[in-house]
Amino acid sequence: MAQITYIQALRDGIREEMQRDENVFIMGEDVGLYGGAFKVTQGLLDEFGEERVRDTPISEAAIAGLAVGAALTGMRPIAEIMFFDFTTLTMDQIINQAAKIRYMFGGKAKVPMVLRAPMGCGTGAAAQHSQSLVALFAHIPGLKVVMPSTPYDVKGLIKSAIRDDNPVIFAEHKLLYWTKGEVPEGDYIVPLGEADIKRKGKDVTVIAGSIMVPRALEAAGILEKEGIDVEVVDPRTLVPLDEDTIMESVIKTGRVLIVEDDCRNNGWGAEVAARIAGGEAFDYLDAPIMRLAGLDIPIPYNPKLEKKAVPQVEDIVDGIKQVLL
């Protein structure tokens, strides 16, 4: 199996869906000749032409509105937003239109679109280009929210997202773009709403998403040398959320740490914690549910402060030890 980057796997998934279905097209700022801000769409213009790889003006609201309209007419648009922070400019089109239309028209209209963007900090891009914000969209009924952590997952999930008949928010962490992993050639999908156990263990469950998955795995490797066996669960999609896999893991280990790449206040980890506390796993807990998330501050430009703003490997190691006390 080939070892390729997250970006290559993402591009392959988009390319294969464009080859499979002529209704799939991509649009956004500089996605054509320039190949996108992070080069995700590089080469697609040459292969599919200007009709299906469309550069747009610098207007995120217009990009989202165009995607909603195109989806309503039977197309399957992929709208690229240059940074996840700028999805705040799409809110009316996504929250008031895309998320509600299928419900408001009794299922007679649907919005099969993907809004994808790079999220997260770690590149020194400062407060307006470093947020994650996935919890904002996970709160809205009618939207699906995806945050892949590996090259294998990103290819399979983007293909599922494009084929889905509902609007999907697709969050790609910038630091994952250049990571490598095994990806099979050809067509496969990763279903939305199916979590993955990235590492089996028996002492404690770490539920981590996006960039926190490789950090949690590194923390688990450190603690293995101390005789602590950590299970790492990657939800992969926040909506729909795979509660069954999460519950089974917590029931097995009796202890849980939730690790988020976002502000702590009202983060997605709070929702996961509430479901564990209100579900069948509660009776199996041997310790309080613990959350580890970013500080409730704008992301600093200073690299040392930026690193302190979100959980690092050493923070996860400390968090796991606290859960085991």
Backbone torsions as a table, in degrees:
resi	resn	phi	psi	omega
1	MET	NA	136.6	-175.1
2	ALA	-73.1	144.2	173.2
3	GLN	-96.0	113.9	179.9
4	ILE	-132.1	166.5	-179.2
5	THR	-78.6	163.0	175.7
6	TYR	-57.2	-43.2	179.7
7	ILE	-62.9	-44.8	-179.2
8	GLN	-63.6	-41.2	179.6
9	ALA	-64.6	-40.1	178.1
10	LEU	-64.2	-45.7	179.4
11	ARG	-63.0	-41.1	178.8
12	ASP	-61.5	-41.0	179.6
13	GLY	-63.2	-43.9	178.4
14	ILE	-64.4	-45.4	-178.9
15	ARG	-60.0	-45.9	-178.1
16	GLU	-63.1	-37.5	178.5
17	GLU	-70.7	-34.1	176.5
18	MET	-68.8	-34.1	176.5
19	GLN	-71.0	-35.4	-175.6
20	ARG	-75.3	-35.0	-172.7
21	ASP	-135.8	114.8	-177.9
22	GLU	-69.0	-9.7	177.3
23	ASN	-82.5	-10.0	178.4
24	VAL	-83.2	128.4	173.6
25	PHE	-143.7	163.2	-177.7
26	ILE	-124.6	144.7	178.5
27	MET	-147.6	157.9	179.5
28	GLY	158.1	179.9	-178.3
29	GLU	-73.6	120.0	175.2
30	ASP	64.1	26.0	179.4
31	VAL	-78.2	-14.8	-175.3
32	GLY	-85.1	-102.7	-175.0
33	LEU	-57.8	-39.1	-178.0
34	TYR	-76.9	-23.9	178.1
35	GLY	83.9	15.8	179.5
36	GLY	89.7	155.7	-177.0
37	ALA	-59.5	-32.3	179.7
38	PHE	-113.6	12.5	174.8
39	LYS	69.9	23.6	177.5
40	VAL	-64.9	-35.6	-174.5
41	THR	-98.8	14.4	-177.9
42	GLN	-58.6	128.2	178.1
43	GLY	90.5	-14.7	-177.2
44	LEU	-71.1	-32.0	178.8
45	LEU	-62.0	-43.6	-179.5
46	ASP	-63.4	-35.6	-176.0
47	GLU	-81.2	-37.6	-171.5
48	PHE	-114.7	-11.3	176.0
49	GLY	81.8	173.3	-172.8
50	GLU	-70.5	-23.5	179.5
51	GLU	-67.6	-29.1	-174.7
52	ARG	-114.3	-5.0	172.8
53	VAL	-129.9	96.2	-165.3
54	ARG	-113.0	119.2	171.1
55	ASP	-72.5	143.5	-177.9
56	THR	-123.4	163.9	170.5
57	PRO	-64.8	166.2	178.6
58	ILE	-78.7	80.5	178.4
59	SER	-152.8	96.9	-177.5
60	GLU	-62.7	-35.3	178.4
61	ALA	-62.9	-40.7	179.1
62	ALA	-67.3	-41.0	179.0
63	ILE	-58.9	-46.9	-179.3
64	ALA	-66.7	-40.9	179.6
65	GLY	-64.3	-41.0	177.2
66	LEU	-62.2	-39.1	-179.8
67	ALA	-65.8	-42.3	178.5
68	VAL	-61.4	-47.5	-179.7
69	GLY	-62.3	-43.9	179.8
70	ALA	-63.8	-40.7	179.9
71	ALA	-63.5	-37.1	179.8
72	LEU	-66.3	-23.5	-179.7
73	THR	-94.1	6.5	175.2
74	GLY	107.3	-3.2	176.9
75	MET	-82.3	169.2	176.4
76	ARG	-126.0	78.7	-175.7
77	PRO	-74.6	146.2	168.4
78	ILE	-113.9	113.6	-178.5
79	ALA	-101.5	119.2	177.5
80	GLU	-94.9	125.9	172.2
81	ILE	-104.6	131.7	-167.7
82	MET	-61.0	-38.2	174.7
83	PHE	-138.4	144.1	-175.8
84	PHE	-60.2	-29.7	178.3
85	ASP	-54.0	-34.3	-175.1
86	PHE	-78.6	-4.2	174.1
87	THR	-65.6	-18.1	176.8
88	THR	-62.3	-24.1	178.2
89	LEU	-79.0	-8.3	-179.1
90	THR	-101.7	2.3	-167.0
91	MET	-56.6	-43.7	-178.0
92	ASP	-63.0	-44.9	-179.4
93	GLN	-66.4	-38.1	-176.6
94	ILE	-81.3	-48.0	-173.0
95	ILE	-81.9	-43.2	-176.7
96	ASN	-87.2	-18.3	-178.7
97	GLN	-114.2	-70.4	-172.1
98	ALA	-55.4	-44.5	-174.3
99	ALA	-70.5	-23.0	-170.6
100	LYS	-107.4	-19.0	-168.6
101	ILE	-60.1	-43.9	-177.2
102	ARG	-61.9	-40.5	178.6
103	TYR	-67.6	-46.1	-174.2
104	MET	-67.6	-26.3	178.6
105	PHE	-101.5	19.2	175.1
106	GLY	60.6	29.9	178.7
107	GLY	84.3	-0.5	-178.2
108	LYS	-81.0	-17.2	174.4
109	ALA	-124.0	146.3	179.6
110	LYS	-138.6	159.7	-175.3
111	VAL	-126.5	78.2	-179.2
112	PRO	-81.8	82.0	-178.8
113	MET	-131.8	156.6	175.0
114	VAL	-121.1	128.1	171.8
115	LEU	-108.0	110.8	-176.1
116	ARG	-118.8	148.0	-176.7
117	ALA	-162.2	151.4	174.2
118	PRO	-80.9	133.1	-177.4
119	MET	-121.5	174.9	167.6
120	GLY	89.4	167.1	-177.4
121	CYS	-108.3	177.4	179.5
122	GLY	119.5	-1.9	-179.3
123	THR	-113.8	7.2	-179.0
124	GLY	69.9	29.5	-176.2
125	ALA	-91.9	-0.3	172.7
126	ALA	70.1	-172.9	-162.5
127	ALA	-66.2	-29.7	-174.9
128	GLN	-95.5	2.9	-179.4
129	HIS	-135.0	24.4	-170.8
130	SER	-137.4	5.3	-176.5
131	GLN	-81.3	163.2	175.9
132	SER	-102.7	-58.1	168.7
133	LEU	67.1	10.6	-177.7
134	VAL	-63.1	-29.2	-178.9
135	ALA	-63.8	-28.3	178.0
136	LEU	-58.8	-45.8	-176.6
137	PHE	-78.9	-32.8	179.4
138	ALA	-63.5	-20.2	-179.6
139	HIS	-76.8	-16.6	-169.5
140	ILE	-96.6	119.3	175.2
141	PRO	-61.9	138.4	178.9
142	GLY	103.3	-13.2	178.3
143	LEU	-106.6	146.6	169.2
144	LYS	-107.7	144.7	-173.8
145	VAL	-129.7	124.3	-173.7
146	VAL	-122.6	139.3	177.0
147	MET	-143.2	83.4	-176.0
148	PRO	-69.5	148.8	-178.5
149	SER	-115.4	-12.8	-176.6
150	THR	-132.6	159.3	175.7
151	PRO	-57.7	-40.1	179.0
152	TYR	-61.1	-46.5	-177.2
153	ASP	-66.9	-41.0	-173.3
154	VAL	-65.3	-35.9	178.6
155	LYS	-69.4	-47.3	-178.6
156	GLY	-66.2	-34.9	-178.3
157	LEU	-76.8	-36.5	179.2
158	ILE	-66.6	-34.1	178.4
159	LYS	-68.1	-40.4	175.9
160	SER	-64.7	-40.7	-178.9
161	ALA	-63.0	-42.3	-179.6
162	ILE	-66.4	-35.0	-178.5
163	ARG	-81.0	-12.8	-177.2
164	ASP	-72.7	144.7	-179.1
165	ASP	-87.7	9.0	180.0
166	ASN	-120.1	159.3	176.0
167	PRO	-66.5	131.6	-177.0
168	VAL	-122.0	129.3	174.1
169	ILE	-95.1	123.0	-171.1
170	PHE	-118.6	107.8	-172.2
171	ALA	-103.5	115.7	-177.7
172	GLU	-109.7	121.8	179.9
173	HIS	-76.7	133.3	-175.7
174	LYS	-59.9	-36.4	-177.5
175	LEU	-72.6	-15.3	179.1
176	LEU	-86.2	-17.0	-173.6
177	TYR	-53.7	-35.5	-174.0
178	TRP	-103.4	8.3	175.4
179	THR	-77.4	153.5	-178.3
180	LYS	-116.0	154.4	176.7
181	GLY	-166.2	168.1	-178.9
182	GLU	-76.2	129.6	179.4
183	VAL	-136.4	123.8	178.5
184	PRO	-70.1	150.5	175.9
185	GLU	-76.3	152.2	174.2
186	GLY	85.9	-170.9	-168.8
187	ASP	-80.3	127.8	166.7
188	TYR	-157.0	156.9	176.9
189	ILE	-127.3	155.6	168.1
190	VAL	-110.7	115.8	-175.9
191	PRO	-62.9	143.0	173.6
192	LEU	-69.9	136.3	179.6
193	GLY	90.1	19.6	179.8
194	GLU	-125.8	106.7	179.8
195	ALA	-72.7	166.3	179.9
196	ASP	-132.4	133.3	174.4
197	ILE	-85.3	105.2	-175.2
198	LYS	-77.2	-22.7	177.6
199	ARG	-153.5	127.7	178.8
200	LYS	-83.0	143.0	178.2
201	GLY	-160.3	173.4	-175.2
202	LYS	-127.2	-10.9	-173.5
203	ASP	-93.6	-35.7	-176.5
204	VAL	-158.4	144.8	176.5
205	THR	-100.3	126.9	171.3
206	VAL	-108.1	118.4	176.7
207	ILE	-99.6	112.3	-174.3
208	ALA	-132.6	147.4	178.4
209	GLY	-125.8	153.1	173.5
210	SER	57.1	-130.3	-175.9
211	ILE	-62.8	-21.1	-179.2
212	MET	-73.1	-15.1	178.2
213	VAL	-66.8	-55.1	177.7
214	PRO	-62.3	-31.7	177.9
215	ARG	-69.2	-38.5	177.9
216	ALA	-66.5	-37.7	178.4
217	LEU	-66.1	-38.3	177.5
218	GLU	-65.9	-41.4	177.6
219	ALA	-62.1	-40.2	179.3
220	ALA	-63.4	-38.2	178.0
221	GLY	-64.8	-37.4	177.9
222	ILE	-66.2	-44.2	-176.1
223	LEU	-73.8	-23.1	177.0
224	GLU	-59.0	-35.0	179.8
225	LYS	-68.6	-17.0	177.7
226	GLU	-100.8	8.7	177.1
227	GLY	84.3	15.3	179.0
228	ILE	-102.9	125.3	-174.0
229	ASP	-103.7	106.4	-172.1
230	VAL	-102.1	133.7	171.7
231	GLU	-101.2	131.0	-179.3
232	VAL	-112.8	119.6	179.9
233	VAL	-110.3	126.2	178.3
234	ASP	-106.9	111.8	-178.4
235	PRO	-62.9	-29.5	-177.8
236	ARG	64.8	-43.6	172.5
237	THR	-126.6	133.9	175.9
238	LEU	-81.8	-34.0	174.4
239	VAL	-135.7	118.1	-6.2
240	PRO	-71.2	149.5	-179.5
241	LEU	-99.9	131.9	-179.6
242	ASP	-83.2	85.0	-178.4
243	GLU	-66.8	-35.2	-174.2
244	ASP	-60.0	-48.0	-179.2
245	THR	-63.7	-40.1	179.4
246	ILE	-63.9	-47.7	-178.6
247	MET	-61.7	-44.3	-178.9
248	GLU	-60.3	-39.7	-179.8
249	SER	-67.8	-45.0	-179.1
250	VAL	-65.2	-38.9	177.2
251	ILE	-61.7	-36.8	-178.7
252	LYS	-70.1	-43.2	-173.2
253	THR	-95.8	-30.6	179.8
254	GLY	79.9	-1.5	-179.1
255	ARG	-141.6	143.3	-174.6
256	VAL	-144.9	137.0	172.2
257	LEU	-124.1	127.5	178.5
258	ILE	-105.5	127.4	-174.9
259	VAL	-120.0	122.3	-175.2
260	GLU	-119.1	148.5	174.1
261	ASP	-100.5	59.8	-176.7
262	ASP	-166.7	174.9	176.5
263	CYS	-61.0	149.3	-178.6
264	ARG	-71.9	-39.9	-172.6
265	ASN	-61.5	115.0	179.4
266	ASN	61.1	27.8	178.7
267	GLY	-72.7	170.9	-177.4
268	TRP	-65.3	-24.5	178.8
269	GLY	-63.7	-29.0	177.7
270	ALA	-65.9	-37.1	178.1
271	GLU	-66.8	-43.5	178.9
272	VAL	-63.3	-42.2	179.1
273	ALA	-61.8	-41.2	-179.8
274	ALA	-64.0	-39.3	-179.6
275	ARG	-68.7	-37.4	177.2
276	ILE	-64.9	-44.8	-178.3
277	ALA	-65.5	-30.0	-179.0
278	GLY	-96.6	4.4	-175.8
279	GLY	-113.9	-169.7	-174.7
280	GLU	-66.7	-21.1	-177.8
281	ALA	-73.6	-17.9	-173.8
282	PHE	-56.2	-43.7	-176.5
283	ASP	-66.7	-14.1	-178.2
284	TYR	-97.7	-4.5	-177.4
285	LEU	-70.0	131.9	175.5
286	ASP	-103.4	-1.3	180.0
287	ALA	-156.4	156.9	176.8
288	PRO	-59.2	148.1	174.5
289	ILE	-66.6	133.8	-179.1
290	MET	-117.9	141.0	176.7
291	ARG	-116.2	142.2	175.0
292	LEU	-129.6	117.3	-175.7
293	ALA	-142.2	-178.8	178.4
294	GLY	-71.2	164.3	176.2
295	LEU	-72.6	153.9	-179.9
296	ASP	-84.5	65.6	-179.6
297	ILE	-141.9	158.3	168.3
298	PRO	-62.7	148.7	-178.4
299	ILE	-69.4	124.8	-178.7
300	PRO	-72.8	155.4	175.2
301	TYR	-77.7	-39.9	179.9
302	ASN	-55.5	124.5	-173.0
303	PRO	-60.8	-34.9	179.5
304	LYS	-69.3	-40.2	178.5
305	LEU	-71.5	-36.1	177.9
306	GLU	-59.9	-42.1	-179.0
307	LYS	-65.9	-32.7	179.8
308	LYS	-74.1	-16.9	-172.5
309	ALA	-75.9	-23.7	-179.2
310	VAL	-130.2	156.9	-176.9
311	PRO	-60.6	135.4	174.4
312	GLN	-110.2	177.2	-176.6
313	VAL	-56.9	-44.4	-177.6
314	GLU	-65.0	-32.0	176.9
315	ASP	-66.7	-39.2	179.9
316	ILE	-67.7	-40.3	176.1
317	VAL	-57.5	-48.1	179.7
318	ASP	-62.9	-41.1	-179.9
319	GLY	-61.6	-43.2	179.2
320	ILE	-62.6	-42.0	179.9
321	LYS	-63.6	-36.6	178.1
322	GLN	-65.8	-40.2	178.2
323	VAL	-62.9	-31.0	-176.6
324	LEU	-86.6	-5.7	-178.8
325	LEU	-63.5	NA	NA
